[in-house]
Each structure stands twice: as structure tokens, then as C-alpha cells.
């Protein structure tokens, strides 16, 4: 009993301890939950209608799209700009597909397997023409070729010994699955768009009105009083005027996505005079060696040229534009003086070694000869070449060595842009490009031989064998270090925007401004490697100054100040004040012009008031008239003229974009040759409705609560 009493006496303490333990447990779980949520958020590229996409899933879509481009265009790599375009397209597809999926689900719209099969059997969809399954005779998609491929793909998957073939099949299979997925989305989108278009109907009355708007032409005499004739100083503007105008057209200033305004200093490091002098010594030494007849490949290599010497003649299109521009004016054996090219920041020297007329396309066939030893291959190749020169049948000999000997074409574009060519490839290309029609050549390779017979040579073009020294005008480590130290001092001594602006000139820098930066952009100020700067901009507060960033091609230094955050919603009057001010000035000038033209009822009277008189013909309601006197398009004038009768003088001045207008309608007539046909016109209106319906995605996008965090990752 004493023990029980003692335990009871500890009750309050135990309750407190247990309570704290429970709180600690709950708090720990809450912390873990918050941490997990935070980690999840940090891995999200974006969100549409509540559907999130992680960085891994987004990258998988990018890789898929990239693979398709590489396969269809025969590319190994994409440039940074091209890869950014791919990322934009993948993001836009994700957004559009998510919105479309949501809308069609509400309506019960789907694309069934039966519908897809029907489209495949018809074979006319443009997307199907981009696949390898097009019948070359009919020029149409052939579903039987697809079916055969899919069957073969399944069989090869169960044959490990066919690994190389399976890899090729896998690429085509992945491409087809991509096309099939895109095809389903496009069909679903077309269904939804057509459904919307059917809600926009036409009738004979609206068709006649549209026809008249397009084809009823008016000829007028126009009196113009340009706003430029009234001085800005004669117009008084108050804050109340600006506020009233802002409220009147506030919807124009609605911003759906947050943007940010920055000021920044971007300094590009360039080669110093000493750097240039050292480079020119290298270039001139190389030039002298080329002039003395030294081996061009060795000279080009030692000069660290961007362009390797292959020894293979090529058309001008294989050379950079600055090099190609030199070739025609050079004599064989001539070496150019060093010259600079601004667009790629290089200094260049060219030696034209040879110039000749050669075929751009060559038809040939070949037999590859291999054996257990190289000597055995050489011996077999010699006997094949002897037999062919003696009149043996090429295809029959090819079949003897388990080859087809089929004819094929070699074009200059297939090899002349290669960054380098090895000895075997050079020997092979030289044999084909220099052989006469029907000549047989026995080309020795490191591991065997190839028997080549050229059949025909077509499209003779000028080709150039040229040694090119192209070297970037680089800065030295010392030059970069000096520039970095100077810029670093500038940044460290100026921690505010005011300081950056005040002392920029002292350090030799310039502060630039950029308004309305969006986080969907890929860089800052058009510079590469500015992702960290982008992340800073969209994480900073107004007035913050960034750290120093090294960016570009490791040749730019940058510091940024965030000047303003333009949140989603209505832009403030201060943010659009200049735009509003111009609208108010135009309103006030029109009021003054209207007052000047008050009571005017003839063109002569308008002229006496300072108006310019012109003849303007063929005005229609459907197109804004262009007024030469003001240099502006004036839709309001087109509308006023369409509403007036022939012979009528305008009752009041028309308010235009560039001036106030009075006019007299000289004549009205139907456009020559125009004939109203209700059915044709209604069809045109239906097509216009279909085009209008195609813009549905813009409206749905605004309501989709799109969150774009790509700048955090890409």
C-alpha cells in the first residue's frame, strides 16, 4: 500500500513527464512531416491544377523528347539553346496535357483503342508520316509495317544473342510509343476543340454582315489634326487624371504571373594588350611555317587551332563563314595575313593548299575483306580486285563473301564537317572521291581491305583543301585575376543599389536595367551559367544586392540589385504611370483638337483650323485604315466611315490613336468581283470560330493555378 501511495504521490510529476514525452513525440513527427513536405517541395518542378511534377519525372520527359530529336535529326548532341527550347516545350506540353485531361474528364471525352486503330488503318494523320512505317510506293503510313515491327520486336526481346539488333529496335520502339502518346493527346485536343467550335454557330444574317464588312469599300476625303500639332506643355495633367484613367482601364494592367525588376552590372573580361601580343606571336610563327611548306596538320595542331586539318577537300559550306569568304579570292599556295572575326572572337590564318572541281555525290559499291590475319585479307583482296578488273560480276563476288554489294551514295555533307578524320577513313574517302567511273580500287586498312568501285559522279562543285588556324582571343589567368579583384572590390565597397550606381563610373562599369523578369526565363541578361543568379533574383527582397557571380563562358562578372517585385494581380499605378500618362495626354489632346474643330462642317473649314486634307480609298469595316498624316492605324475611323452614308460629312470628330479626324464619304461600293454566297460565307465564319476555339487553352491556363519552379533546377 505504501508503494501504491508513493506512486500516487508522483502522479503530477509523472503526468508532466508523460505529457512532455508525448509532446516531444508529436513535435518530432510534426518536424519530420514538415521536413518531408519541404523536401518534396524542393523537388517539385511545378504544379498544374494540383498535379505536381518532380524534377526526376520532368527530366525523364526531357530525355524522352531529346532522344526523339536526336533520332529523327541524326544528332549526337543538342546545343544549350536547343536544350532550353526542349525544356520549354516539355513544360508547355505538361501544362496543356494536364489541363486538357481535366477538362475532357469532366465531359467524358476519351480516345478509345478502336479510334486509334481506325486512324492507324486510315494512315492519313500527319504525325504518322513522321514514322519509319511509311510505304514508299504509296507515300502513306502502312499499319502492316507497324504490326510487323512490333511482332519482330517482341521476338528479338527473347533472343539475348541479338543485343545489337535489339538496341536498334528499342530506339524505334521508344520513338513509336512517343508518337502514339502524342497522337492520342492531339486527337483528344481536336475533339475538345471541335466541341467548342460547334457552340459558335453562324447564320445567313451574320454571314451577310461579315461579307459586307470585308467587301463594302468607302472612298473618303479626310481632315486630320495630328496630336503632334498640340504641344505637351499645353496639356495639364493632375494625379486625379492619372487615377481616373488607371481605374478606367485597370483590366489592361492585370498581371497573371509575378515578375521582378532588377538593375545589374555585367562586366566581360577580355584579353589584355599583353595577351594579344602573346597570341599574335603564336599565330605569326604558325603563318611563317605554313608559308615555308611545313606539314599543315602539325602546324595547325601546335597552334591549337579550333579546326583540325583533315587533308580532305571540302565545299565552302564545311568552313566557317569568315573562312569561306576568304577562299575564292586566294591563289593555291597562298597564306592569308592574320585577321580577326568579331562574332566568334577569333584570330585566323588560312592556307589554300589545293582547289579542284569534284563531285558532290558519288554512287559506289564495295566488298569488305577480312580474314584470320591481315596478310590473308590483303591476299584475298588482291585476288578480288584482279577478278573485277578482268570483268568478273561485282554482285556475284560480293555474295561469295556473304555481302550484297548493293549500290549506295556518298555525299560531301556526309563527311566534310567531321571534326577529325583518322588515317583509314582518309584513305577510304580519298579512294572514293578520286576514282573514275567504273574504276576498282583496293583500299588497305589497318585490319583488312575494302574493294571499292565507283559507278557514277554527279553535281560537280568546287572543293577546297585548306589549312585553317582559328584561335580564340583568350585572356590570361593574370588578366582574369586582375579583373576579378577590381570587380570584387567594387561589389564589396557598395552593398546598396545607391552605392552601385554612384560608383560604377569610378570603376569603369555601367549599371543596366531590366524590368519584368519572369522565372520561366533561362538566364539573366542573355548570359549562360546564370542559374544561381536567377535563383537569387526570385528569392531576394526588394532592395537586396546579390553576391558576385562568375558566369557566361567563364568570362563575365555580374552583380544584381533587386529593385521591385511585381506580384501577380493588378500592377500599381506607379508601375504603369508612364503608360497611363501617355493615354491621358492623348485624351487631353483630343479634347483640345475636338474643341478646335467644334462646329466645323466642311473640309475647307477644317483646313482653315490647321487640318491636313487627304484622299483615302478602299476603306472597309473589317480592317483598320492606315493614316499617312499620323503614321498610325485607326480602327475607330474605319468604324465611323462604315457607319456613314455616301455624301455624308462626319457629325463629330473621331478620336484616333494619332489624331482627331473629320471626313466626307465620297462613294461607297462593293469590291469588284465580290459575290455573296451564304453557304461559303457561313463556312468561313465556322472556320474562324474554330480558330477562336483553338485559343481555349489560354483561358483555361489562367484558371489552372500553374506553379513554375523550373528556374530552381534548370
Buried (B, 14 or more C-beta within 10 A) or exposed (E): EEEEEEEEEEEEEEEEEEEEEEEEEEEEEEEEEEEEEEEEEEBBBBBBBEBBBBBEBBBEBBEBBBBBBBBEEEEEEBEEEEBBBBBBBBBEBBBBBBBBBBBBEEEEBEBEEEBBEEBBEEBEBEBBEBBEBBEEEEEBBBBEBBEEBEEEBEEBEEEEEBEEEBEEBEBBBBBBEBBBEBBBBBBBBEBBBEBBBEEEEBEEEEBBBBBBBBBBBBBBBBBBBBBEBBEEEEBEBEEEBBEEBBEEEEEEBEBEBBBBBBBBBBBEBBBBEEBBEBBBEBBEEBBEBBEEEBEBEEBBEBBEBBBBBBBBBBBBEBBBEBBBEBBEEBEEEBBBEBEEBEEBBBBBBBBBBEBBEBBBBBBBBBBBBBBEEBEEBBBBBBEBBEBBEEEBEBBEBBEEBEBEBEBEEBEBEEBBEBEEBEEBBBBBBBBBBEBEEEEBBBBBBEEBBBBBBBBEBEEEBBBBBBBBBBBBBBBBEEBBEBBBEBBEEBBEEBEEBEBBBEBBEEBEBEBEEBEBBEBEBBBBBEBBBBBBBBBBBBEBEEEBBBEBBBBBEEBBBBBBBBBBBBEEEBBEBEBBBEBBBEBBBBBBBBBBBBEBBEEBEEBEBBEEBBBBBBEBEEBBBEEBBBBEBBEBBBEBBBBBBBEBEEEBBBEEBBBBBBBBBBBBBBEBEEEEEEEBEBEEBBEBBBEBBBEEBBEBBEEBBEEBEBEBBBBBBB
